Amino acid sequence: MSIGMNIIKVGRVSAVDAAQLRIRATFPDRDHLVSGWLQLIMPPISLDEHAAIRMPNVGQTVLCVFLGNGLETGYWLGVIE
């Protein structure tokens, strides 16, 4: 994948690591290739002790962004409902 190409992708969650706020995703348009671990991009807000981050379930659709060097280095932005 070259820079500027396929940097923002829609994928399906294939694994969840809730403790680290990260997921792996597969991409049907890329022969179901699996990403590396993707960290959550969080808004710059203060979360109190009662706040919870809802992690996606395996199979849910997510929006991902990559740094242009393949599917290894990237982030997930949120769930597409």
N, C-alpha and C positions, 0 to 999 in steps of 0.2 A: 504494500500500500504506500503510495507516495504522499508527500506533504500536500495538503490542500485537497486530498481525495479521500472520501469516506471518513472524515474526521468525526462527524456526528452521526451516530448510528442508533437504530432501534433494535434491541435484542430481547432475548428471553432469559430469565434468571435460571442458571443451572446449578448454582451452589451459593449458600449464604454462610457468612461468618459474622454473626451478630455482635460478638464481643469486639471485633475490630472494625465494625461498620463497613464491611466490604462484601462484594459479590463476585461471582463469575457469570458471564453471559455467553449465550450462543447466538449465532447470526445466520438465519436461514438463507439469506442472500449470498452468503459466503460458504456454502456447503456445510453449514452448522459448525463452523470453526468456533473454538472456545477461547474466550479472552483470558488474560492473566487476571489476577485479583484486582478489582476496581474499587478504589476508595470512594466513599460518599463525599460529595461537595456539599458543605453546609453553609447556610447563610451566616453572616457575622452577627449573630444574636446571642444573648446570654440565656442559657438554659438553666432553670432552677432544678432543685432536686426532684420535683414532681413531673418534670417534662420527660417525655419518652419519644424516642425516634422509632417510627414504625418501619421495620425492615420488610422488604418484599419477600414473597414466598416463591419457591421454585416454580417456574412456569409463568410467572407474571412478566408483563412487558415493561421494559425500562428504557430510558433515554440515556445513552452513553456518549462520552466525548473522549477522543484519543489524541495523542500528541503528534500523530502523523508518522509514527515509526512502527506501525503494525498494531496488533491487538493486545500487546503485552502491557503497555503503559497507558493508563487512562483512568477515567473516573465515571461514576454513575451519578446522574443528576436527579433522578426521581422515577416514580412509577407512573406509567401511562394507564389510566383507568378507562 
